[in-house]
Amino acid sequence: MARSSWKLRGMRRAFALSVWLYGLLLYAYPKTFRQTYGERIARVFRDNCRAAMQQRSVLSLIFLWLQTLSDLVCTACLEHWHV
């Protein structure tokens, strides 16, 4: 029982850290883009992160981060180019 409690705490910390880190990474986007879409993008990430955490698998979270980082790099560059 103690082991599952420890794992649950670790998952909660991973969730909180992921949401916090993603909030910082949103600064890669131009200010006008963040003002228009930032809150919605953050909400989608939180929902996706929560879904990954429900699978109780670190691999699910890692896969989400790989997708998220590749998307963020591409779209942030494109948004800066369009500004």
Secondary structure as a PSIPRED ss2 file (coil, helix, strand):
# PSIPRED VFORMAT (PSIPRED V4.0)

   1 M C   1.000  0.000  0.000
   2 A H   0.000  1.000  0.000
   3 R H   0.000  1.000  0.000
   4 S H   0.000  1.000  0.000
   5 S H   0.000  1.000  0.000
   6 W H   0.000  1.000  0.000
   7 K H   0.000  1.000  0.000
   8 L H   0.000  1.000  0.000
   9 R H   0.000  1.000  0.000
  10 G H   0.000  1.000  0.000
  11 M H   0.000  1.000  0.000
  12 R H   0.000  1.000  0.000
  13 R H   0.000  1.000  0.000
  14 A H   0.000  1.000  0.000
  15 F H   0.000  1.000  0.000
  16 A H   0.000  1.000  0.000
  17 L H   0.000  1.000  0.000
  18 S H   0.000  1.000  0.000
  19 V H   0.000  1.000  0.000
  20 W H   0.000  1.000  0.000
  21 L H   0.000  1.000  0.000
  22 Y H   0.000  1.000  0.000
  23 G H   0.000  1.000  0.000
  24 L H   0.000  1.000  0.000
  25 L H   0.000  1.000  0.000
  26 L H   0.000  1.000  0.000
  27 Y H   0.000  1.000  0.000
  28 A H   0.000  1.000  0.000
  29 Y C   1.000  0.000  0.000
  30 P C   1.000  0.000  0.000
  31 K H   0.000  1.000  0.000
  32 T H   0.000  1.000  0.000
  33 F H   0.000  1.000  0.000
  34 R H   0.000  1.000  0.000
  35 Q H   0.000  1.000  0.000
  36 T H   0.000  1.000  0.000
  37 Y H   0.000  1.000  0.000
  38 G H   0.000  1.000  0.000
  39 E H   0.000  1.000  0.000
  40 R H   0.000  1.000  0.000
  41 I H   0.000  1.000  0.000
  42 A H   0.000  1.000  0.000
  43 R H   0.000  1.000  0.000
  44 V H   0.000  1.000  0.000
  45 F H   0.000  1.000  0.000
  46 R H   0.000  1.000  0.000
  47 D H   0.000  1.000  0.000
  48 N H   0.000  1.000  0.000
  49 C H   0.000  1.000  0.000
  50 R H   0.000  1.000  0.000
  51 A H   0.000  1.000  0.000
  52 A H   0.000  1.000  0.000
  53 M H   0.000  1.000  0.000
  54 Q H   0.000  1.000  0.000
  55 Q C   1.000  0.000  0.000
  56 R C   1.000  0.000  0.000
  57 S C   1.000  0.000  0.000
  58 V H   0.000  1.000  0.000
  59 L H   0.000  1.000  0.000
  60 S H   0.000  1.000  0.000
  61 L H   0.000  1.000  0.000
  62 I H   0.000  1.000  0.000
  63 F H   0.000  1.000  0.000
  64 L H   0.000  1.000  0.000
  65 W H   0.000  1.000  0.000
  66 L H   0.000  1.000  0.000
  67 Q H   0.000  1.000  0.000
  68 T H   0.000  1.000  0.000
  69 L H   0.000  1.000  0.000
  70 S H   0.000  1.000  0.000
  71 D H   0.000  1.000  0.000
  72 L H   0.000  1.000  0.000
  73 V H   0.000  1.000  0.000
  74 C H   0.000  1.000  0.000
  75 T H   0.000  1.000  0.000
  76 A H   0.000  1.000  0.000
  77 C H   0.000  1.000  0.000
  78 L H   0.000  1.000  0.000
  79 E H   0.000  1.000  0.000
  80 H H   0.000  1.000  0.000
  81 W H   0.000  1.000  0.000
  82 H H   0.000  1.000  0.000
  83 V C   1.000  0.000  0.000
